[in-house]
Amino acid sequence: MAQRAVWLVSHEPGTPLGGTVRFSRRYPTVEKRARIFNGASYVPIPEDGPFLKAVLFELRLLDDDKDFMESRDSCSHINKTSIYGLTVGGEELWPVVAFLKNSMIYACVPLVEQTLSPHPPLINISGISQGFELLFGIQDFLYSGQKSDSELNAKLNQLPDLLLQACPFGTMLDANFQNSLDNINFASVTHPQKQPAWRAGTYKGKPQVSISITEKVKSMQYDKQDIADTWQVVGTVTCKVPVPPILGFYQVKEEEVQLKIAINLKLHESVKNNFEFCEAHIPFYNRGPITHLEYKISFGQLEVFREKSLLIWVIGQKFPKSMEINLSGTITFGTKNQEKQPFDQICIGGTAYLKLHFKILDYTLTGCYADQHSVQVFASGKPKISTHRKLISSDYYIWNSKAPAPVTYGSLLL
Amino acid sequence: MGPLSREAWAQRLSAFRASPSTSMAGPEGEDLGRDLLSDLRSEKLSEQTKVSLLALSLEYPAQLWPDAATAEAAATSLLDTLVLLPPRPSALRRPLLLAATTALAVGGALGPTSEASCRLLPLLLGLAMGRDLGRGFGPTSEQRPLQATACECLRELESCKPGLLGGSLGLLRSLLGQEGPVQPLSLLLALALRNTLVLQSRAGAGLQGLLMTKVFPTGSGPWDWTLTEDDTHLQPQIPSWPAAERECGAAALEPSLEEAKELRAAVAQLLDTSYLLTPVAQAQLLWLLGWALRGLRGQPPALFKPQLVRLLGTAQLTLLHAVLALKAAFGEALFTAQDEALLLRRLTLAAQHPSLSPPTHLFYLHCLLSFPENCPLGPEGEEAAPLLLGPRLCHGLLPSLLHDPMALLARLHLLCLLCAEDEEEEKGQIQTPQRYLQELLAGLQQRAALDGGPRALATLCFQASYLVARYLGGQPLVLTPLIHGLAKLYRARPVLAPHFVDLLDQVGPELGEPLRVMLWQEVVSRRGTDEALCWHLQLLAKVVDGDSQSATLSFLQDAAAYCTDWVLQQALLRVCRALLRVSGGGGLADLLQALARQLEDPDGRDHARLYYILLAHLAGPKLGVALGPSLAAPALASSLVAENQGFAAALMVQEAPAPIRLSLGPSRAEGPLPVLQLQVEVLQPIYSLELRFQVEGQLYAPLEAIHVPCLCPGRPAQPLLLPLQPRCPAPAQLDVRALYTTPTGLTCHSHLPPLSVNFADLFLPFPQPPEGSRQSFFEDLWDSCLPKGAESRVWCPLGPQGVKPFVSRHLEPFVVVAQPPTRYCIAIRLPPDSRLLLQLDSAQADGVPVALRTDDWAVLPLAGDYLRGLSAAV
């Protein structure tokens, strides 16, 4: 359940090495056990330089994919988990838990307490989930409230001290690095009463309880006979919902050099017509810049981003009384320039979508809410209690009904 | 050297971290460990700098103090530094304890003979107990964090040296019940308990009341090391998975009633307070206790039951993983069928929950396919969809084009497993998952066909095809559209040819063979003038076969005109080469001849000519060997040179040790010339054997070679006949060489041991005269020898059987007159034109006098030797 080493590598496309090791920590007592447990299959932890090269290659983050390379592109080289074998000095370092998030590669090597050949099933290795938690903990710490590079650097500088607290010997004590930070800051406070073990210090502030319900609604709308529209609401409470909040269709027809588009959106009558914002993004992929546009719009404003080949229909805070709005128009495109206009793997030919972005405060589709007066807290002191609700769109797509669209399994009408 | 400044140290540390190996090899490398220890006591450096020095020693002790002696010295120095700290709050105490622990454990110094160990262990245990260790150990405010740190250090030492704390179990237990910090003590106790149980059960001993002893182990005497074992025998901690258990052979320990009660109490105590631990620590505790109880007979896992109520609903990755470990360890004994169904539902939902990260989804999906079922059906260790995981539950886990590559492949794997089951169960029904799979594959192919798209998209499409071929190879309903789709993809994007070649290399014949045929048609149906000619040729070299050669040849003929540069010509020739291997024929010969004239590049022309010569001169199997994989280095200037190295082995004659044994059979003594009978044995099948003989000293005329088409070991061969034409009647040595072809098609040459032709091998009889005139015939011969020749007399000793068997054994064919038992007249012809006559007269019991005459005096000593040899044999 221990880790042999941890790395943070920033991915920097276009630079000679492709990235930089921003942080690394090795655990020699664990390494010693690895040498004994793994026996003949033991592969030592590499230095940072070779590790950087190997991890970027294995995660396909190096820029050179021009030629077919068997060790990377072979069809039988399949990774179905974030656990890799890295080739270092001709040997395979395994298992390496690694993932990329916000241009940062988080990686660690869990101790496997048996021989590595053949590879034991991942589910039998306790260090795998521990490794994930360690990396998630670091990720949460680095990006909680962080906005600029200098803040990120400051947090990276704090990491050695934090790991000394949270993971001194490679076996993690706490994945919540904020607790460890508190421990450093309040290390001198004694505490006589029995309390959770990971909190050696106490929090000195006003007691406060905040309950927030955020629902995210996803939707895929096709406007087709044989494909069912889908929607999914997820949040702290998940329930089945009778309708998506906004129903619509999107039709695109290609006529010689022009595209003709028609859009209709309708807000369901049961939904609160009071948005913080509501916009429809209408991208045109794999085409040139927009050179000419004629359109008719029943409500709201249309913003045109010619170079990006993108239209944004700003609907605003409210739908009109009819609850229904339309947009139609014809668009002409210039010559495609691979570098400037967006490329997409799915929107090929007539396949196209519009994506809705909206947010409604103090509202949930499910009707779920927390009653601020019914919240009981079993602790000394009287915390202030506040509750919030909001509905946010998330992956809310309406597909062009005049061309094929990617279908999820659930929406096939069987 | 005096103490370094903060900046100097910062520089030195970052240089070291950048590359420890380079840094250690540098001029200051060796001193780093020593400087670090001494500067820890410097008053000029801030605590923060000293903490970073200690941090380095925590990561690289093996480089700083590479052997046991230096590690011991370093630990001693670190402990001294700790004791010398002034009694005010300091950030150094904790890292000093960690550093001393690390140095001892990594340096291999930990043991009863190490003074530092004997100082550190009681110190750590004292701190863990919350004892007042005197003013050296800082203000009371630091006691609590130091107590936790001491527990961590002890846990690490126990991990590296199992059994170290076996004697302190009772003490630790009593501490946990009092005011000690719950998490560090719980984890320490659980580890020490697990290790003790494993060690004691292996030693066949019980717990020996260890859980009850509450004495400080160093109360008066030294630390008790008797329960530890050599650290080369660390046992796998992986609790309780059946395979792991068998491997480590944790014999079941059956504790006494009293011990079992104590053990249950200790485990229950640990579990009861486990909710106070952080989730990751709880998970560690569960893995440890699961392992501890697994090896114990009569310990029902029901102790875990109250925790499961809480844990089955956990949203924590580590805890859910630990629950799965318990599930694998105890199965039905702990988890009901309902629990199992609930776990599966939770895993299914967790594998797609939007608030969890993609790596977590993938791990849960892996757990689903490796789920430890109560009653598993499939083979152990192979990924499979659990029985209770029906298609309905999987709905949300199926792949779609919107997923990222890893998620798509993982989900596709699941879909393939479902399709495989589906076929078994619902043959004939509308196969919905199959239909969905088809559409998905079509979508992937469409994406891969996108002009200028990233290679990763193409790779994904081929990976998916590979998975489908692997799991659904027997389902034509899936494979047929896949093959058509792939052919269409090739039509759209021939630049993907290397991916197709790779796919054909990796998949089995169910997909590979029909796909190969389809792709072949796809290529040859085009005109060879395409822009993508290079890719077509690359693919064609993989997919040609002996059938329908004319289409391939006409494609190549068209293409040849457009192969203007070296690269294209080589690609073209590679296809020719592939054709040579699989078939041959007139059409190919014509093409090669045309290429040998027409290609612009001299290397290409030479190549074509070489292929033509090979085709014209070698039979099929030999051609196959000649064109087999070349061992030549690929970077040679001319591809012809490179390939020639491959041919060299196949076409040239190789020296080899002889797999043939030749021996002389009995001589035939008939006909006009002596003929040797050669017996031949072989150790391996050989073909086209040619045996060449050479006579030393030109005693005989040059000998003809012998040819044998085929010889096999164990199959009796006819004797080979070798006629001799002696120029004088003398024995000789024959030098023998063999040329032959091995079953692998190589032609070999071997030198065999020489054959000796004996004097007697040259004997031939005279034509037999008519019955009445034999005596006079012999007498005429006898008289004609002199005066030119020579005469001699020899006493020839006989064996107990007398003269008759002697004659019949050695001289029977040459007897002219026989008057047994006393008189024999023997006439021997010696080619080219000599004779040897023997008269055996008045034989006695122990021997016979032999009178011999010859017309060639040079024969006389040979005849004498021959007769003496016969006597000696008696």
Chai-1 contact restraints between the chains, C-beta under 6 A:
chainA,res_idxA,chainB,res_idxB,connection_type,confidence,min_distance_angstrom,max_distance_angstrom,comment,restraint_id
A,M1,B,Q284,contact,1.0,0.0,6.0,A-B,restraint_1
A,R26,B,E59,contact,1.0,0.0,6.0,A-B,restraint_2
A,P28,B,P61,contact,1.0,0.0,6.0,A-B,restraint_3
A,P28,B,A62,contact,1.0,0.0,6.0,A-B,restraint_4
A,P28,B,V106,contact,1.0,0.0,6.0,A-B,restraint_5
A,T29,B,T102,contact,1.0,0.0,6.0,A-B,restraint_6
A,T29,B,A105,contact,1.0,0.0,6.0,A-B,restraint_7
A,T29,B,V106,contact,1.0,0.0,6.0,A-B,restraint_8
A,T29,B,E156,contact,1.0,0.0,6.0,A-B,restraint_9
A,T29,B,C160,contact,1.0,0.0,6.0,A-B,restraint_10
A,K32,B,V106,contact,1.0,0.0,6.0,A-B,restraint_11
A,I36,B,L234,contact,1.0,0.0,6.0,A-B,restraint_12
A,F37,B,L234,contact,1.0,0.0,6.0,A-B,restraint_13
A,E47,B,S19,contact,1.0,0.0,6.0,A-B,restraint_14
A,D65,B,R455,contact,1.0,0.0,6.0,A-B,restraint_15
A,F68,B,P498,contact,1.0,0.0,6.0,A-B,restraint_16
A,D73,B,T459,contact,1.0,0.0,6.0,A-B,restraint_17
A,S74,B,D502,contact,1.0,0.0,6.0,A-B,restraint_18
A,C75,B,F462,contact,1.0,0.0,6.0,A-B,restraint_19
A,C75,B,Q463,contact,1.0,0.0,6.0,A-B,restraint_20
A,C75,B,Y466,contact,1.0,0.0,6.0,A-B,restraint_21
A,C75,B,D502,contact,1.0,0.0,6.0,A-B,restraint_22
A,C75,B,L503,contact,1.0,0.0,6.0,A-B,restraint_23
A,C75,B,Q506,contact,1.0,0.0,6.0,A-B,restraint_24
A,S76,B,Y466,contact,1.0,0.0,6.0,A-B,restraint_25
A,S76,B,Q506,contact,1.0,0.0,6.0,A-B,restraint_26
A,I78,B,L409,contact,1.0,0.0,6.0,A-B,restraint_27
A,I78,B,Q463,contact,1.0,0.0,6.0,A-B,restraint_28
A,N79,B,M406,contact,1.0,0.0,6.0,A-B,restraint_29
A,K80,B,L409,contact,1.0,0.0,6.0,A-B,restraint_30
A,K80,B,A410,contact,1.0,0.0,6.0,A-B,restraint_31
A,T81,B,L362,contact,1.0,0.0,6.0,A-B,restraint_32
A,T81,B,F363,contact,1.0,0.0,6.0,A-B,restraint_33
A,T81,B,H366,contact,1.0,0.0,6.0,A-B,restraint_34
A,S82,B,P359,contact,1.0,0.0,6.0,A-B,restraint_35
A,S82,B,L362,contact,1.0,0.0,6.0,A-B,restraint_36
A,F99,B,P359,contact,1.0,0.0,6.0,A-B,restraint_37
A,E113,B,P236,contact,1.0,0.0,6.0,A-B,restraint_38
A,E113,B,Q237,contact,1.0,0.0,6.0,A-B,restraint_39
A,E113,B,I238,contact,1.0,0.0,6.0,A-B,restraint_40
A,Q114,B,P236,contact,1.0,0.0,6.0,A-B,restraint_41
A,P121,B,S370,contact,1.0,0.0,6.0,A-B,restraint_42
A,L122,B,H366,contact,1.0,0.0,6.0,A-B,restraint_43
A,I123,B,C367,contact,1.0,0.0,6.0,A-B,restraint_44
A,I123,B,S370,contact,1.0,0.0,6.0,A-B,restraint_45
A,N124,B,I238,contact,1.0,0.0,6.0,A-B,restraint_46
A,N124,B,W241,contact,1.0,0.0,6.0,A-B,restraint_47
A,S126,B,W287,contact,1.0,0.0,6.0,A-B,restraint_48
A,S129,B,L317,contact,1.0,0.0,6.0,A-B,restraint_49
A,S129,B,T318,contact,1.0,0.0,6.0,A-B,restraint_50
A,S129,B,H321,contact,1.0,0.0,6.0,A-B,restraint_51
A,Q130,B,T318,contact,1.0,0.0,6.0,A-B,restraint_52
A,F132,B,L317,contact,1.0,0.0,6.0,A-B,restraint_53
A,E133,B,V280,contact,1.0,0.0,6.0,A-B,restraint_54
A,E133,B,L317,contact,1.0,0.0,6.0,A-B,restraint_55
A,E133,B,T318,contact,1.0,0.0,6.0,A-B,restraint_56
A,P160,B,A55,contact,1.0,0.0,6.0,A-B,restraint_57
A,P168,B,L98,contact,1.0,0.0,6.0,A-B,restraint_58
A,P168,B,E152,contact,1.0,0.0,6.0,A-B,restraint_59
A,F169,B,E156,contact,1.0,0.0,6.0,A-B,restraint_60
A,M172,B,V280,contact,1.0,0.0,6.0,A-B,restraint_61
A,D174,B,T278,contact,1.0,0.0,6.0,A-B,restraint_62
A,A175,B,V280,contact,1.0,0.0,6.0,A-B,restraint_63
A,A187,B,P145,contact,1.0,0.0,6.0,A-B,restraint_64
A,S188,B,S141,contact,1.0,0.0,6.0,A-B,restraint_65
A,T190,B,S141,contact,1.0,0.0,6.0,A-B,restraint_66
A,P196,B,L276,contact,1.0,0.0,6.0,A-B,restraint_67
A,A197,B,P181,contact,1.0,0.0,6.0,A-B,restraint_68
A,A197,B,V182,contact,1.0,0.0,6.0,A-B,restraint_69
A,A197,B,Q183,contact,1.0,0.0,6.0,A-B,restraint_70
A,A197,B,L276,contact,1.0,0.0,6.0,A-B,restraint_71
A,W198,B,T278,contact,1.0,0.0,6.0,A-B,restraint_72
A,A200,B,P145,contact,1.0,0.0,6.0,A-B,restraint_73
A,V234,B,P354,contact,1.0,0.0,6.0,A-B,restraint_74
A,Q345,B,R447,contact,1.0,0.0,6.0,A-B,restraint_75
A,Q345,B,L457,contact,1.0,0.0,6.0,A-B,restraint_76
A,I346,B,L401,contact,1.0,0.0,6.0,A-B,restraint_77
A,P406,B,L401,contact,1.0,0.0,6.0,A-B,restraint_78
A,P406,B,L402,contact,1.0,0.0,6.0,A-B,restraint_79
A,T408,B,S400,contact,1.0,0.0,6.0,A-B,restraint_80
A,Y409,B,L398,contact,1.0,0.0,6.0,A-B,restraint_81
A,Y409,B,Y436,contact,1.0,0.0,6.0,A-B,restraint_82
A,G410,B,H395,contact,1.0,0.0,6.0,A-B,restraint_83
A,L414,B,T432,contact,1.0,0.0,6.0,A-B,restraint_84
